[in-house]
Amino acid sequence: MAHVESLHQKLIRRARYLRYLGKPILWPEFGRRLKYKLFSKREDEKRLASQREEASSWCESRALSSEQALQIIGDSTTPLLPVRETFPGEFAQAERAAAGCPIKMGGAGNLDLLFSLCEVLQAETVLETGVAYGWSSLAILLSLQKRSHGRLYSIDLPYLELQNDRWVGVAVPESLKGRWKLFRMADREGAPRAIRAAQVFDLVHYDSDKSYAGRMSTYRRVWAALRSKGVLMSDDIGDNPAFRDFCEEAGVDSLVVKDGRKYQGVAVKP
């Protein structure tokens, strides 16, 4: 039985590689992943535990509530807006759509903070990395629809082994898709395309490649495209110290939000 399972896993991997070969835009990412597996994976696994412990300790020492962080960015009267309660019909529809998805994808994240930041900034142009079901996309678009030029640019690398392309963004209703441009590729190819399309962003929400190198590469790129007083929000910053290190490199103060067991980082561009 063990031999059969091993053979089955090999067939799955080979099918995944063939899907990469059928999508030229994903070839660079395929090359990066292959190089990582051959030369860096074992070394990275040794560092991972210590990096997570270091990052989690730093996050916990600075942790704020969503309300506290929002009031620092806005003012002492800025409320945290509960997006699901504000748009119950839209979220009920999205829940039904997601329930029909046969593939398990990522969680929803801190939607109230994300929606509230869009409102505080009166954001018109937003970039997000990582879509999955599209919960963050939905929260952002529900704010952007209030402004005539509101537009969201999203980057999402397909889960080729799961063939999830048709389900990416399933939570986003047709009525909002006219404001939405989705780049189905890795951050390193998608971010330059999104930046060329939009030129400048009011808000960037990062929730994709969780590796240290992947975060630092995309943080630097999107930070350059943020407007003055624009905001970078990053999920899962307790995984490794990339967000802390990037903010130190950029010379900006950072806010850390604790949301359940997870941490988000928020930085405002001078």
C-alpha positions, 0 to 999 in steps of 0.5 A, a space after each residue: 500500500 505504501 508503494 501505491 501511495 508513493 506512486 500516486 503522489 508521484 503522478 500528482 506531482 508530474 501532473 502539476 508540473 505538466 500544468 505549469 508547462 501549459 501556462 508560460 506565464 508561470 514558467 518563472 515561478 516553476 523555475 524558482 520552486 524547482 531551484 528552491 526544492 533542490 538547493 534551499 528547502 532543507 536549510 530553510 526548514 531548519 531556520 523556520 522554527 526559530 524565525 517563527 518564534 522570533 517573529 511571534 515574540 516581536 509581534 506579541 510585544 507590540 500587539 494592538 487591537 484593530 480598533 487601536 491601530 485604526 485610531 492611530 492611522 485615522 484619529 481617536 474617533 475613527 470607528 472599526 466598521 463591521 463589514 459583514 454586518 454592514 453588507 449582510 446580503 452580499 456576505 450571505 450570497 458570498 457564503 453560498 457561493 463559497 459553500 459550493 466550492 469543492 476545493 479548500 482554500 485560504 481563510 478570510 483574514 481581518 476583513 473589518 480592518 481592511 474595509 475600515 482602512 479603505 474607508 479611512 483612506 477613501 481609497 480609489 486604487 487598491 492592490 492585493 496579493 492572494 485572493 483564494 475565495 475572494 473574501 478580502 477582495 469582496 471587502 475591498 470592493 464593497 468600499 471601492 464601489 462608493 467611489 466612482 473611480 474605485 478599482 481593485 488589482 489582485 494577484 493570485 497564483 493558481 493552485 495548479 495541483 488542485 486546478 482551482 482557477 475557476 473558483 478563485 474569487 468565487 465570493 465576488 459577485 458579478 456586480 462588482 467585477 467591473 471594478 476588478 482586475 485579476 492577474 493569475 500569476 506569481 507576485 514577481 510577475 503580477 506585481 509589475 503588471 499591476 503597477 504598470 496598470 495602476 501607477 500608484 496605490 492608496 492601499 496594498 494588502 499582502 496575503 500571498 507568498 509567506 516566505 521571507 524572500 518572497 515577502 521582502 521582494 514584493 514589499 519593496 516593489 509595492 512600497 515604491 508604488 504606494 502614494 504618500 500616506 498610503 498604507 501597506 497591510 500584511 497578513 500572517 507577519 508572525 510567520 517570519 520577521 520579514 515585515 519587521 525587517 522591511 519596515 526597519 529598512 524603509 525607515 518607517 514605524 510599524 503597527 502590529 494588530 492581533 486578530 485571534 491567533 494571527 498578526 497583521 502588520 500595518 505601515 503608513 508611507 511618509 
